[in-house]
């Protein structure tokens, strides 16, 4: 499957000469060969949201975001996602919405790393990840 991502920026963020859209082939974004567990690549960010490609080889521990919602789209691999009190398998093509404050985790079930697009809203600076026991 050849998925392409088109990012459009609001006109208010543009200045003369800036490119207003970016196109990236997600199939060309690959995990490093020496990945130990989690590898994050930031695609784009503005005041409204931050977009990432995330590779997970083993697991993401149970955590929540107090101020952010997260939208997840699975590109490759298979995992067991815990979302609140529910747990279910996720595979390529699945869309998951994680409301702010909802505990979530994932355990990889495939031999290849799980590859997802994660969109955090509002803009994410990496400080709103709260471990849950």
N, C-alpha and C positions, 0 to 999 in steps of 0.2 A: 504494500500500500504506500503510495507516495503522497504524503500529506504536506501541504505548504501552509505557512502561517503568514498572514498579512496584518501588519500593525498600522493602524491609522491614529494619528495624533490630532487633538483638537486644534482648530485654527488659532485659538488664543495662545497656544504654546509655540507658534511658529514665528520665525523672523525671516527676513528676506534671504533667499538662497538656501534655506533649510529644506531637506527632504521631508516630505510629510507622511511618507509611508515606508515601511521596510518589509521586504519579503525574504524569508529564510526557509530553506528546505529542512524540515525537521528530521528527515532521514539522514541528513549529513551531520547531525549532532549526535555524537557517539560517546559512550562511557569510556573513560581511560582504561587501558588494559590492566592497570594495577589497582583498580577500585577496591577498597576494603569494605565499605558499606554504603555510604551516602555521598553522592557527588551532585552539586547544585550549579547550574548555569543560569545566570540572570539574562533574560531576553530583552526586557524593557521595563521602564518604570516611570510613573508620573504621580501627581498628587492623588490620583484616584485608585490606582492599583499597581501591582508589580507582578510580572509574568516570569516564570521560571520553567526550565526543563530540569527535572530531578530524576536521577538514577538511584535505585535502591537495590543493593545486592542481597542484603539479609533482612533488615527490619528497620522500622521507624518506631521508637518507643511511644507509649501512650502519652499524649500531650493535648493541650488546647490553646486557642488563641483568644485572649480576653477582648481585644479590640478589632479583630479581623475575621472576616468570613474567608473561606477558601473554596475555590472551584477546582476540581481535579478532572483531567481527561487522560485516560490510560492509552498510551501509544503502543507499548510492547510489554510482554511478560504477563505474569499471573500472580496474584497475591490474595491474602486473606485480610480484609479491611475490617477493623472494629470502628464503628461509628456510633457513639453513645453506647447504648445497651445492646445494639445489634452487631452481628459479625456476618460477613458474606464474602464470597469470592469476587474478585474483580479481574477483568481481562481486557485486552485491546478493544477499544471502542466504547468502553464504559465511561459515563459521566457521573461524577459524584459532587454534590453540593454539601459543604460542611459549614453550618451556621456558626457564627462566633460563639465561643464558650462551650462548644461541643467537643468532648474528648474523642480523639481518634488516633489510630495506629495502623501499621500494616506489617505483615510478615510475608516475605516473598516465597512463593511456592514453585516458581519456575527455575530452570537451570540458568536462564539469562536474567540479568537485572531487570527489575521493573522500571519502565521509562514512562514518566508522566509529564503532563503540562500542569503546573499549579499556578493559579491566579489568586493572589492575596489582595483583598480590598478592605480598607484603603491602602495606600502605598505602604510597603513593608520594609522595615529596616533591620529585621532579624532579631528584634528584642521582645517580641510578643509570642514567645513559645514557652508555655508553662507546663512543666512535667506534672503528670497525674499518676498517683499511685493506685 
